[in-house]
Amino acid sequence: MSDTPRTDAAAIRCACSTYVVPSEFARELERENAALRADLLIEEERSIYWRDNEGRAMAENAALREDKQRLDWLQNGGSSEVDDLLYEMNVDVDFDVRAAIDAARKEKP
């Protein structure tokens, strides 16, 4: 099967024509057109992927922001209940929350 069906169909209809160069040029343009259409399909698939995953990414971003706000709140003193809990655990109230989390994560991979 030819990769230039429209040009081949036109060449058959005009079999009496002696112009070979224009049909070759048309075939070249048709090949370029097919390649561009294939590229367009790939870009459309990428666009669909990102559109479909945008909501998931936005939700994950919102959850990460909430975690940051929790850590900021805890780092900035939290509340007296947090201070009491830390005191009961023999943890310095003025410790760096993020550093403590990182240190604990290194201990238990």
Backbone as CSV, one residue per row, in Angstrom:
resi,resn,N_x,N_y,N_z,CA_x,CA_y,CA_z,C_x,C_y,C_z
1,MET,0.844,-1.176,0.000,0.000,0.000,0.000,0.891,1.240,0.000
2,SER,0.529,2.185,-0.787,1.303,3.411,-0.941,1.133,4.323,0.262
3,ASP,2.172,5.116,0.543,2.076,6.089,1.631,1.571,7.436,1.126
4,THR,1.181,7.487,-0.150,0.617,8.722,-0.732,-0.648,8.391,-1.515
5,PRO,-1.702,7.924,-0.849,-2.886,7.458,-1.570,-3.616,8.546,-2.351
6,ARG,-3.690,9.740,-1.824,-4.401,10.802,-2.556,-3.662,11.195,-3.825
7,THR,-2.343,11.260,-3.740,-1.555,11.606,-4.932,-1.642,10.486,-5.959
8,ASP,-1.572,9.238,-5.494,-1.688,8.109,-6.420,-3.048,8.117,-7.116
9,ALA,-4.109,8.421,-6.381,-5.443,8.464,-6.980,-5.525,9.563,-8.028
10,ALA,-4.927,10.698,-7.744,-4.936,11.794,-8.713,-4.098,11.429,-9.931
11,ALA,-2.998,10.713,-9.740,-2.142,10.325,-10.860,-2.864,9.334,-11.758
12,ILE,-3.664,8.470,-11.198,-4.422,7.508,-12.001,-5.474,8.233,-12.829
13,ARG,-6.149,9.212,-12.233,-7.171,9.961,-12.964,-6.560,10.742,-14.111
14,CYS,-5.331,11.167,-13.941,-4.670,11.972,-14.957,-3.569,11.166,-15.635
15,ALA,-3.860,9.956,-16.031,-2.849,9.057,-16.590,-2.254,9.587,-17.887
16,CYS,-2.977,10.431,-18.567,-2.459,10.932,-19.836,-1.441,12.046,-19.639
17,SER,-1.320,12.522,-18.400,-0.401,13.618,-18.127,1.040,13.127,-18.182
18,THR,1.922,13.974,-18.680,3.345,13.633,-18.750,4.135,14.338,-17.663
19,TYR,3.469,14.997,-16.740,4.154,15.731,-15.672,4.473,14.793,-14.523
20,VAL,5.710,14.379,-14.422,6.150,13.472,-13.368,6.593,14.261,-12.137
21,VAL,7.243,15.376,-12.337,7.782,16.168,-11.229,6.676,16.650,-10.288
22,PRO,5.550,17.212,-10.799,4.520,17.658,-9.860,3.947,16.528,-9.014
23,SER,3.803,15.335,-9.561,3.260,14.245,-8.754,4.261,13.822,-7.667
24,GLU,5.541,13.837,-7.985,6.546,13.533,-6.971,6.545,14.596,-5.875
25,PHE,6.395,15.834,-6.277,6.321,16.921,-5.304,5.078,16.759,-4.422
26,ALA,3.963,16.375,-5.063,2.732,16.156,-4.303,2.909,15.001,-3.319
27,ARG,3.590,13.937,-3.756,3.850,12.807,-2.856,4.696,13.263,-1.657
28,GLU,5.699,14.072,-1.929,6.551,14.587,-0.850,5.730,15.417,0.138
29,LEU,4.868,16.266,-0.391,4.018,17.078,0.489,3.054,16.209,1.286
30,GLU,2.545,15.157,0.644,1.622,14.271,1.345,2.342,13.517,2.470
31,ARG,3.576,13.107,2.224,4.358,12.453,3.290,4.597,13.417,4.456
32,GLU,4.953,14.647,4.137,5.158,15.653,5.185,3.874,15.878,5.972
33,ASN,2.757,15.927,5.241,1.456,16.121,5.882,1.166,14.965,6.840
34,ALA,1.445,13.728,6.415,1.214,12.563,7.276,2.095,12.626,8.517
35,ALA,3.343,13.036,8.342,4.247,13.145,9.493,3.767,14.213,10.472
36,LEU,3.305,15.324,9.938,2.799,16.397,10.803,1.543,15.958,11.548
37,ARG,0.674,15.215,10.871,-0.535,14.703,11.534,-0.163,13.731,12.659
38,ALA,0.854,12.902,12.429,1.306,11.977,13.476,1.853,12.759,14.670
39,ASP,2.633,13.794,14.393,3.152,14.638,15.477,2.020,15.312,16.235
40,LEU,1.001,15.752,15.507,-0.149,16.398,16.143,-0.874,15.428,17.065
41,LEU,-1.024,14.182,16.633,-1.669,13.182,17.486,-0.890,12.965,18.777
42,ILE,0.429,12.930,18.669,1.266,12.768,19.863,1.057,13.942,20.818
43,GLU,1.047,15.153,20.282,0.847,16.344,21.122,-0.548,16.361,21.734
44,GLU,-1.546,15.898,20.990,-2.902,15.823,21.549,-2.952,14.833,22.702
45,GLU,-2.261,13.700,22.559,-2.218,12.720,23.641,-1.526,13.293,24.871
46,ARG,-0.442,14.037,24.665,0.228,14.684,25.797,-0.691,15.684,26.474
47,SER,-1.411,16.437,25.681,-2.328,17.432,26.228,-3.418,16.764,27.062
48,ILE,-3.948,15.661,26.558,-4.980,14.924,27.290,-4.412,14.394,28.601
49,TYR,-3.186,13.856,28.560,-2.560,13.340,29.774,-2.451,14.426,30.832
50,TRP,-1.919,15.597,30.453,-1.738,16.666,31.431,-3.072,17.221,31.903
51,ARG,-4.062,17.285,31.010,-5.383,17.753,31.436,-5.982,16.792,32.445
52,ASP,-5.852,15.485,32.176,-6.426,14.485,33.072,-5.707,14.433,34.413
53,ASN,-4.432,14.753,34.453,-3.658,14.668,35.685,-3.546,15.998,36.426
54,GLU,-4.092,17.056,35.842,-4.005,18.364,36.491,-4.686,18.346,37.857
55,GLY,-5.867,17.766,37.942,-6.599,17.717,39.204,-5.827,16.970,40.279
56,ARG,-5.215,15.849,39.892,-4.432,15.062,40.843,-3.235,15.863,41.343
57,ALA,-2.558,16.548,40.432,-1.396,17.349,40.814,-1.809,18.511,41.715
58,MET,-2.935,19.134,41.402,-3.414,20.252,42.227,-3.779,19.759,43.633
59,ALA,-4.400,18.586,43.724,-4.773,18.032,45.028,-3.527,17.688,45.841
60,GLU,-2.526,17.105,45.181,-1.288,16.779,45.875,-0.585,18.039,46.353
61,ASN,-0.587,19.070,45.532,0.019,20.343,45.912,-0.699,20.940,47.123
62,ALA,-2.022,20.880,47.124,-2.796,21.407,48.257,-2.480,20.626,49.533
63,ALA,-2.350,19.306,49.415,-2.036,18.486,50.582,-0.638,18.823,51.117
64,LEU,0.308,19.035,50.223,1.656,19.410,50.651,1.662,20.773,51.338
65,ARG,0.862,21.697,50.830,0.762,23.008,51.482,0.178,22.879,52.887
66,GLU,-0.818,22.010,53.046,-1.404,21.781,54.369,-0.356,21.199,55.319
67,ASP,0.429,20.239,54.830,1.495,19.669,55.670,2.487,20.748,56.087
68,LYS,2.838,21.623,55.157,3.769,22.702,55.486,3.172,23.617,56.551
69,GLN,1.893,23.936,56.411,1.250,24.798,57.400,1.220,24.131,58.774
70,ARG,1.000,22.810,58.797,1.025,22.088,60.077,2.408,22.175,60.720
71,LEU,3.440,21.929,59.907,4.800,21.999,60.438,5.149,23.410,60.896
72,ASP,4.741,24.414,60.113,4.984,25.802,60.509,4.300,26.104,61.838
73,TRP,3.070,25.637,61.999,2.324,25.866,63.230,3.035,25.213,64.405
74,LEU,3.480,23.971,64.185,4.180,23.262,65.246,5.510,23.936,65.564
75,GLN,6.227,24.354,64.514,7.522,25.018,64.687,7.366,26.336,65.443
76,ASN,6.273,27.030,65.239,6.061,28.341,65.851,5.385,28.252,67.221
77,GLY,5.399,27.103,67.809,4.866,27.006,69.168,3.607,26.191,69.260
78,GLY,2.886,26.063,68.190,1.677,25.251,68.200,0.690,25.725,69.238
79,SER,0.564,24.971,70.292,-0.352,25.332,71.366,0.197,24.799,72.680
80,SER,-0.464,25.145,73.740,0.007,24.674,75.045,-0.103,23.150,75.140
81,GLU,-1.095,22.556,74.462,-1.239,21.100,74.478,-0.015,20.434,73.827
82,VAL,0.463,21.010,72.747,1.647,20.477,72.078,2.854,20.623,72.997
83,ASP,2.983,21.793,73.613,4.099,22.001,74.544,4.056,20.987,75.684
84,ASP,2.850,20.740,76.241,2.709,19.768,77.328,3.105,18.372,76.871
85,LEU,2.686,18.002,75.660,3.014,16.684,75.127,4.522,16.547,74.938
86,LEU,5.145,17.577,74.381,6.595,17.539,74.188,7.325,17.462,75.533
87,TYR,6.816,18.170,76.520,7.423,18.144,77.856,7.345,16.735,78.435
88,GLU,6.180,16.101,78.267,5.998,14.732,78.770,6.943,13.759,78.065
89,MET,7.279,14.045,76.825,8.160,13.171,76.055,9.628,13.534,76.267
90,ASN,9.886,14.487,77.186,11.247,14.962,77.459,11.902,15.555,76.211
91,VAL,11.126,16.274,75.441,11.625,16.932,74.236,11.719,18.415,74.522
92,ASP,12.838,18.995,74.128,13.019,20.437,74.301,11.946,21.174,73.504
93,VAL,11.249,22.071,74.151,10.152,22.790,73.513,10.655,23.678,72.384
94,ASP,11.892,24.115,72.459,12.430,25.014,71.442,13.169,24.267,70.326
95,PHE,12.893,22.963,70.160,13.622,22.207,69.141,13.112,22.548,67.733
96,ASP,13.934,22.221,66.755,13.588,22.449,65.352,12.811,21.230,64.851
97,VAL,11.548,21.420,64.587,10.665,20.316,64.196,11.188,19.612,62.955
98,ARG,11.540,20.382,61.953,11.985,19.779,60.691,13.290,18.995,60.872
99,ALA,14.200,19.527,61.657,15.462,18.831,61.912,15.199,17.537,62.685
100,ALA,14.271,17.586,63.631,13.945,16.385,64.396,13.328,15.314,63.495
101,ILE,12.466,15.724,62.591,11.852,14.774,61.657,12.917,14.169,60.750
102,ASP,13.795,15.016,60.227,14.859,14.512,59.351,15.753,13.535,60.084
103,ALA,16.097,13.844,61.331,16.953,12.949,62.116,16.250,11.613,62.369
104,ALA,14.971,11.662,62.671,14.214,10.421,62.917,14.109,9.596,61.639
105,ARG,13.964,10.235,60.519,13.872,9.521,59.234,15.189,8.852,58.886
106,LYS,16.318,9.479,59.271,17.620,8.869,58.994,17.841,7.637,59.847
107,GLU,17.279,7.639,61.055,17.425,6.496,61.946,16.651,5.305,61.428
108,LYS,15.454,5.548,60.909,14.591,4.475,60.387,14.312,4.749,58.922
109,PRO,15.051,4.107,58.031,14.836,4.355,56.594,13.517,3.825,56.103
